Amino acid sequence: MDVQILNTARATTGRVGALIGWNDEGMAAAIATGCVAAGPEGAPTTVGDGAAVLEPPSLMQHAPPIEGSSDAQQSSAAIWAQVRQGHSVTTRLSTITATRPRQNRRSAEVTPLCITPRQIVATGSGGPGMRENQSMRSSFAALVMVLLFSGSARGASPQAREAAQPKEIEAPGAADSAFPQLAADGRGGVFMTWIETLKDGAGHRLRMAHRKEGGSWDEPSTVHEGRDFWRNWADFPGLGVFADGSVMAHWLARSGEATYDYNIKARISKDAGRTWGETFLVNTDGTKAEHGFVSFAPTDKGLGVAWLDGRETKGMSHDDEHAGSGAMTLRFAEFSSDGGRIREARLDAKVCDCCQTAMVTTSKGLLAAYRDRSDLEIRDISLVRPLADKIAPRGLSKDGWKIQACPVNGPALAAAGDAVTAVWFTMAGGKARVKAAVSRDGGDRFSSPVEIDGAEPIGRVDVAILRSGESLLTWLGRGAGDTGEIKAAFLDRNAGFKPPFLVARTSTARASGFPRLEISGDEAVFAWTEVLPSPEGSTTPPASRIRTAVMSLK
């Protein structure tokens, strides 16, 4: 959607200013040349030749009355609603409310911007076309030139954001490394785990490293090594961080002779990985069955752990997805930082067998997302609150994807207080798509899904929320030929989607794993697996190495 100017306006100083239009974040960029506005304490503040930002009415602390052509008084919320629905709206504005640039404001700093536009036409993306004239075109072009050299209220101008590109930094992994996982340390840094294949059949090694914002990766530590690892491209080791800074790292260990007999083992470090406590089992059922696809989130008492648990499937075929009396379940346990088990519960009695889980801490407690499985083989995304008094799974996506086998493509969640973003892959209707939805109430309600990529993406999604409230999404898309592209895009708080950008080119093979994303202060950190070329005629799995990159969010 956009707003175009029918005629320019004069600011209270007599200088020319104008409302230039709704940007991709669903916000209105206003240009004021030399306009003076009231500051946060009522003191004059010179806006200068820069851009101020008008938030969507739903985010405003003040919604000024607007005289409309159909009603004597229309609230800005009403105008916004009409625009969102695709209608044209012609209105006269006597006052508009703007926020100061985000990097210089607090939540209370909502100030009147002294621009008095005479007339604008707001048109939603599905609405009728707009009227034009030659003076409007020239005025609009001039204002666009001003905007190109102006600041922005998101902490970084759109131009700076576009100019910022992921820059690769040296990864700490050994020659044959794969399947990184990232987790914020709660203090602006990031932990990363990955798995290394040892030489001469000696097994595997789980490693962990830490990186501070703006720095390089520290020397890695070894969590565990041996021949008992169950190594898989989709179900791989990871870690969770307690509120006190302790770290729990997990891996998968074989428990029986069958292909999918494995347990979840873990260790806890209280000193950022320099030393590790004793190994313990996350699942304690003693069943030789599948246990994995783990996700973590901190709680008031420790750390929540969610996983897929196959204890009720024993004796069934994984390839047949345990057809019969048993089904894959979703389970949860809460641990203290000394390794004590506080509680455990079954969250869902029948779920998709090998899709990743996701879990976050919201303003209303833990929220988990996973791919569900109905009796009719509908495999859409569901949500559940693991610590609720009553465990009650509910649907998030209503895609209606009917598939007879697990797609190995789970959802991703990110949360910051009331803000929650969910991202997932679907092939409902035979078309591959990546979708996203946002919540502003801690995950109780979500917006309508937004299609992020409909050009036959692979999926393998991840998401993080920035300090600004925006979300950053990543997924594996298709490039030229058989290549894959790790793509990323920003999503605003209204689920407004910005054009994607390229993080790195990679393979679409399973061996390339799942690209990972985390926020580190004012940086985004990316990690992925690069599949190395195999010698011609080789029958062994290709070697790989982890790679990492950072992107400034300033």
TAGI-V220497 format. One record per residue. N is the residue number from 0. RES is the residue in one small letter. PHI is phi in whole degrees, -180 to 180 (999 if undefined). OMEGA is omega in whole degrees, 0 to 359 (* if undefined). Layout:
BEGIN
{{N;RES;PHI;OMEGA} {N;RES;PHI;OMEGA}}
END
This chain:
BEGIN
{{0;m;999;177} {1;d;-155;178} {2;v;-125;179} {3;q;-112;187} {4;i;-90;173} {5;l;-86;171} {6;n;-156;181} {7;t;-74;182} {8;a;-127;178} {9;r;-111;177} {10;a;-73;183} {11;t;-64;178} {12;t;-82;183} {13;g;93;177} {14;r;-82;183} {15;v;-84;175} {16;g;-139;179} {17;a;-165;172} {18;l;-90;190} {19;i;-88;175} {20;g;147;177} {21;w;-72;178} {22;n;-92;186} {23;d;-67;181} {24;e;-91;183} {25;g;75;180} {26;m;-116;181} {27;a;-106;179} {28;a;-86;181} {29;a;-115;179} {30;i;-102;177} {31;a;-129;180} {32;t;-101;177} {33;g;71;183} {34;c;-83;179} {35;v;-108;181} {36;a;-126;178} {37;a;-77;178} {38;g;-82;185} {39;p;-62;179} {40;e;-104;181} {41;g;89;180} {42;a;-78;179} {43;p;-61;177} {44;t;-132;180} {45;t;-80;176} {46;v;-75;178} {47;g;74;183} {48;d;-89;184} {49;g;-115;181} {50;a;-101;167} {51;a;-106;185} {52;v;-129;174} {53;l;-99;182} {54;e;-71;171} {55;p;-57;184} {56;p;-54;181} {57;s;-66;180} {58;l;-104;183} {59;m;-71;169} {60;q;-84;175} {61;h;-130;177} {62;a;-113;186} {63;p;-69;177} {64;p;-68;179} {65;i;-128;177} {66;e;-78;182} {67;g;-108;181} {68;s;-75;182} {69;s;-102;178} {70;d;-125;179} {71;a;-61;179} {72;q;-131;175} {73;q;-121;177} {74;s;-75;177} {75;s;-63;178} {76;a;-63;180} {77;a;-67;177} {78;i;-60;181} {79;w;-60;181} {80;a;-61;179} {81;q;-66;178} {82;v;-63;181} {83;r;-61;181} {84;q;-85;175} {85;g;92;181} {86;h;-92;171} {87;s;-82;180} {88;v;-133;174} {89;t;-105;185} {90;t;-150;173} {91;r;-108;181} {92;l;-108;175} {93;s;-94;180} {94;t;-147;169} {95;i;-127;180} {96;t;-107;182} {97;a;-127;174} {98;t;-104;175} {99;r;-70;178} {100;p;-53;190} {101;r;-57;183} {102;q;-69;182} {103;n;-115;188} {104;r;-125;165} {105;r;-108;184} {106;s;-62;183} {107;a;-82;187} {108;e;-85;176} {109;v;-109;190} {110;t;-124;175} {111;p;-67;176} {112;l;-103;190} {113;c;-84;173} {114;i;-123;178} {115;t;-123;178} {116;p;-64;180} {117;r;-78;183} {118;q;-163;174} {119;i;-133;173} {120;v;-123;179} {121;a;-102;182} {122;t;-130;174} {123;g;-73;185} {124;s;-63;181} {125;g;-101;187} {126;g;-87;180} {127;p;-67;180} {128;g;-71;184} {129;m;-105;175} {130;r;-75;181} {131;e;-135;164} {132;n;-149;187} {133;q;-64;181} {134;s;-66;178} {135;m;-63;181} {136;r;-60;183} {137;s;-68;178} {138;s;-64;181} {139;f;-63;180} {140;a;-63;180} {141;a;-64;180} {142;l;-69;176} {143;v;-62;178} {144;m;-63;177} {145;v;-63;182} {146;l;-61;181} {147;l;-63;181} {148;f;-113;183} {149;s;-107;175} {150;g;-83;179} {151;s;-136;182} {152;a;-91;182} {153;r;-97;183} {154;g;91;175} {155;a;-154;179} {156;s;-68;176} {157;p;-55;180} {158;q;-69;178} {159;a;-65;179} {160;r;-63;180} {161;e;-68;182} {162;a;-73;180} {163;a;-70;180} {164;q;-127;176} {165;p;-59;179} {166;k;-118;184} {167;e;-69;173} {168;i;-121;184} {169;e;-63;179} {170;a;-86;185} {171;p;-86;186} {172;g;-71;176} {173;a;-76;187} {174;a;-59;182} {175;d;-114;183} {176;s;-125;184} {177;a;-162;166} {178;f;58;178} {179;p;-73;170} {180;q;-136;184} {181;l;-118;175} {182;a;-151;177} {183;a;-69;181} {184;d;-88;180} {185;g;82;182} {186;r;-131;179} {187;g;97;177} {188;g;-103;184} {189;v;-139;169} {190;f;-97;174} {191;m;-137;170} {192;t;-112;175} {193;w;-161;181} {194;i;-117;178} {195;e;-119;176} {196;t;-93;182} {197;l;-82;183} {198;k;-77;173} {199;d;58;175} {200;g;69;183} {201;a;-81;178} {202;g;103;185} {203;h;-137;180} {204;r;-136;174} {205;l;-96;184} {206;r;-120;176} {207;m;-142;176} {208;a;-138;180} {209;h;-123;177} {210;r;-138;173} {211;k;-85;179} {212;e;-55;178} {213;g;81;183} {214;g;-108;176} {215;s;-112;182} {216;w;-71;175} {217;d;-71;176} {218;e;-62;184} {219;p;-73;173} {220;s;-114;179} {221;t;-99;177} {222;v;-83;181} {223;h;-163;171} {224;e;-146;181} {225;g;160;182} {226;r;-99;184} {227;d;-91;182} {228;f;-62;166} {229;w;-105;186} {230;r;-98;183} {231;n;-148;184} {232;w;-69;185} {233;a;-107;180} {234;d;-114;192} {235;f;-129;182} {236;p;-61;179} {237;g;-161;183} {238;l;-156;174} {239;g;-131;183} {240;v;-118;176} {241;f;-73;178} {242;a;-62;180} {243;d;-85;178} {244;g;94;176} {245;s;-65;184} {246;v;-124;171} {247;m;-109;177} {248;a;-112;181} {249;h;-124;172} {250;w;-147;182} {251;l;-108;184} {252;a;-127;180} {253;r;-60;180} {254;s;-124;181} {255;g;-160;184} {256;e;-84;181} {257;a;-69;185} {258;t;-57;186} {259;y;-106;173} {260;d;-92;177} {261;y;-156;180} {262;n;-109;174} {263;i;-102;177} {264;k;-111;184} {265;a;-151;172} {266;r;-139;181} {267;i;-120;175} {268;s;-117;177} {269;k;-103;182} {270;d;-133;175} {271;a;61;173} {272;g;97;179} {273;r;-68;175} {274;t;-134;183} {275;w;-131;176} {276;g;-76;181} {277;e;-68;177} {278;t;-71;176} {279;f;-142;179} {280;l;-90;172} {281;v;-78;174} {282;n;-95;185} {283;t;-120;184} {284;d;-76;180} {285;g;75;181} {286;t;-86;175} {287;k;-81;184} {288;a;-152;183} {289;e;-82;174} {290;h;-142;182} {291;g;178;182} {292;f;54;190} {293;v;-89;170} {294;s;-136;185} {295;f;-127;170} {296;a;-161;181} {297;p;-70;178} {298;t;-125;178} {299;d;-64;184} {300;k;-102;183} {301;g;171;184} {302;l;-140;175} {303;g;-88;180} {304;v;-131;176} {305;a;-115;180} {306;w;-156;172} {307;l;-85;187} {308;d;-128;184} {309;g;-99;184} {310;r;-60;181} {311;e;-91;182} {312;t;-104;188} {313;k;-56;181} {314;g;97;178} {315;m;-98;181} {316;s;-89;176} {317;h;-62;180} {318;d;-64;176} {319;d;-92;181} {320;e;54;172} {321;h;59;180} {322;a;-57;182} {323;g;135;186} {324;s;-76;184} {325;g;-96;177} {326;a;-147;174} {327;m;-67;180} {328;t;-118;173} {329;l;-107;182} {330;r;-124;184} {331;f;-144;171} {332;a;-142;177} {333;e;-116;183} {334;f;-122;170} {335;s;-86;185} {336;s;-73;173} {337;d;-95;177} {338;g;92;179} {339;g;-71;180} {340;r;-90;183} {341;i;-85;181} {342;r;-160;176} {343;e;-152;181} {344;a;-156;169} {345;r;-90;184} {346;l;-96;180} {347;d;-151;187} {348;a;-84;181} {349;k;-152;182} {350;v;-135;177} {351;c;-64;197} {352;d;-78;187} {353;c;-149;172} {354;c;-111;183} {355;q;-61;172} {356;t;-98;176} {357;a;-143;179} {358;m;-151;181} {359;v;-140;174} {360;t;-99;181} {361;t;-112;177} {362;s;-66;180} {363;k;-116;178} {364;g;100;182} {365;l;-67;175} {366;l;-138;180} {367;a;-115;176} {368;a;-126;182} {369;y;-163;176} {370;r;-89;183} {371;d;-85;179} {372;r;-151;181} {373;s;-92;177} {374;d;-64;179} {375;l;-95;179} {376;e;65;169} {377;i;-85;186} {378;r;-123;177} {379;d;-103;184} {380;i;-87;177} {381;s;-122;179} {382;l;-124;175} {383;v;-155;176} {384;r;-102;187} {385;p;-64;184} {386;l;-103;179} {387;a;-68;177} {388;d;-60;177} {389;k;-122;180} {390;i;-75;186} {391;a;-140;177} {392;p;-60;178} {393;r;-145;183} {394;g;-75;171} {395;l;-102;178} {396;s;-92;175} {397;k;-121;183} {398;d;-72;183} {399;g;75;181} {400;w;-80;178} {401;k;-100;182} {402;i;-150;187} {403;q;-86;181} {404;a;-141;181} {405;c;-69;180} {406;p;-83;180} {407;v;53;185} {408;n;-158;185} {409;g;-88;182} {410;p;-84;174} {411;a;-134;178} {412;l;-129;169} {413;a;-143;182} {414;a;-146;173} {415;a;-149;183} {416;g;67;180} {417;d;-76;184} {418;a;-83;177} {419;v;-136;176} {420;t;-124;177} {421;a;-119;179} {422;v;-133;180} {423;w;-157;179} {424;f;-111;175} {425;t;-147;170} {426;m;-127;177} {427;a;-59;182} {428;g;74;178} {429;g;81;181} {430;k;-116;179} {431;a;-75;180} {432;r;-149;167} {433;v;-107;182} {434;k;-126;178} {435;a;-147;175} {436;a;-149;182} {437;v;-125;177} {438;s;-128;176} {439;r;-115;182} {440;d;-126;176} {441;g;76;176} {442;g;99;176} {443;d;-71;180} {444;r;-132;179} {445;f;-123;175} {446;s;-67;172} {447;s;-63;181} {448;p;-62;176} {449;v;-112;177} {450;e;-79;182} {451;i;-91;180} {452;d;-147;178} {453;g;-115;183} {454;a;-96;178} {455;e;55;178} {456;p;-69;176} {457;i;-81;182} {458;g;108;178} {459;r;55;193} {460;v;-88;169} {461;d;-153;183} {462;v;-157;174} {463;a;-146;179} {464;i;-107;181} {465;l;-84;176} {466;r;-60;181} {467;s;-71;186} {468;g;99;173} {469;e;-68;173} {470;s;-114;174} {471;l;-116;184} {472;l;-110;169} {473;t;-131;177} {474;w;-163;178} {475;l;-100;178} {476;g;-106;181} {477;r;-101;175} {478;g;-104;180} {479;a;-70;179} {480;g;64;180} {481;d;-99;183} {482;t;-81;175} {483;g;-112;177} {484;e;-131;172} {485;i;-80;184} {486;k;-108;177} {487;a;-143;179} {488;a;-159;177} {489;f;-96;178} {490;l;-127;182} {491;d;-82;186} {492;r;-70;176} {493;n;-101;184} {494;a;69;172} {495;g;-75;191} {496;f;-106;176} {497;k;-98;181} {498;p;-58;181} {499;p;-73;175} {500;f;-132;184} {501;l;-89;172} {502;v;-90;180} {503;a;-166;172} {504;r;-91;185} {505;t;-153;178} {506;s;-97;173} {507;t;-92;180} {508;a;-64;178} {509;r;-59;182} {510;a;-63;178} {511;s;-79;173} {512;g;66;185} {513;f;-116;176} {514;p;-60;183} {515;r;-121;184} {516;l;-142;172} {517;e;-153;178} {518;i;-98;179} {519;s;-129;184} {520;g;62;178} {521;d;-102;177} {522;e;-129;168} {523;a;-102;180} {524;v;-112;179} {525;f;-115;176} {526;a;-143;180} {527;w;-157;180} {528;t;-108;174} {529;e;-97;178} {530;v;-86;182} {531;l;-86;180} {532;p;-62;177} {533;s;-95;175} {534;p;-59;181} {535;e;-58;179} {536;g;84;181} {537;s;-69;178} {538;t;-108;179} {539;t;-94;178} {540;p;-58;181} {541;p;-67;174} {542;a;-73;181} {543;s;-151;175} {544;r;-150;178} {545;i;-83;177} {546;r;-132;181} {547;t;-136;178} {548;a;-147;176} {549;v;-129;177} {550;m;-140;179} {551;s;-70;176} {552;l;-108;181} {553;k;-75;*}}
END
